[in-house]
Amino acid sequence: MSYRIFYHHGAELGLATKVAKGVLEIDNKAIAIKSGDNSYHIAFQDVEDVELIRLHKIGRVIRLKHSNGTHFVSVVRFMVGQFALINFLATGRVFNRIQSAVIRPDLSATGD
């Protein structure tokens, strides 16, 4: 499944942050973010944390921490320049899909 998104690769996201348009694709093993010449492939096993946050009470954004940094992603209805109308429900569905697919280590197997 693919979704039209805006994204930011960096540690923080705020109202003044420059974001890029792109497409997010999810398969059984990974997430792919594609935007022009930029492409990010994030395997679910490399995801350290995924969180659904509210961005300044204007919409939902997924914070995806992984071995190569942090991505902020939101599904958009439309985007003109740096103005985007976020698809609140679709962003929640993408978050649920990613969260359910992330491979978590079995913490009970520590041997203590």
N, C-alpha and C positions, 0 to 999 in steps of 0.2 A: 504494500500500500504506500502511496506517496502523498505528501502534504506540502502545500505552499507555506513557507515559513519566513520569519526573520530570525537571525541568529547573531550572536556575538561570541567570539572566542577570546576570553579574558577572565580575570579574577572577579570583576565587579560589573554590575549593570545599573545604570541610572538614567535619568531623563535626558542627560546630555550625551550619552554614549552613542557613538555611530554604530549602526547595525547594518547588516547586509541581507538582501533577499536571497532566497534559495529554495531548494526542495529537499525534504527529508524523506528518506525511504527506510522502511523497516523490514527486515526479513527474519528468519529464525535464529540467526547468529549475530547480527550486527545492525548498527544504524549507519546510514550514509547520508552526509550532508553535502549537497552539490550546489555550487554557485559560480557560474562563469568558469574561470580558470581554477578556482579553489574547490578542493574536495577533501572531506574528512571521513574516514572510515573508523568507526568505534565499535570494537567487538564487545558484546555484553560482558564477557569475562574480564574486560579491562575497566569496566565501570566501578568506581569506588563508592559513589553516592548519587542518588537521584532524588530531587526534591521539587515539589510544586509550590511556587511562591506567588504572592500577589505583588505586582509591580506598581507601587504608588497608587494603589486602589483603582487602577485603570484596566487591569487585566491579569491573566495568569501567565506565568513564565516558568519553564522547566529549567532547573539548574542541574546540569549533568557534569559531575566531576569524574574524570577518568585519568588514566596513566599519562596522558599527554596534555593535561590542563583542564580547563573548565569551559563548557559551552552553555550559553543561555539560548533557549529555543522557545518560540511561540508560533502556533499556527495562526495564519492571518486570513481574514476575509478579503481585504485588499490593502495595498501599500503604495503610497505615492511619496517618493523621496524618503524622508525619515518619519513620515506620518503613517501609522498603521492602525487598522481596526482589527483587534485580536478576536479570533474565534474561540470564545471562552470554553465551550463544550468540547470542541475538537482537541484543544490543548489538553484538557483533562483526559480524554480518551488516549491520546498519545502517551501521556504520563503513565497511565495505567498499563498500557501495553509494554512500555519500557521497564517499568517497575516489576511487572510479572515475569519478564524475560531475563532480568539481571541474575547472573549466577552468583550466589552468596556462599562463602565457605561455611562448612558445618562447624559451628563453634563448640559443639558438644564433644568433638573429637580431639580435644587438646591434650588429653591424657593426664590431666591433673586430678 
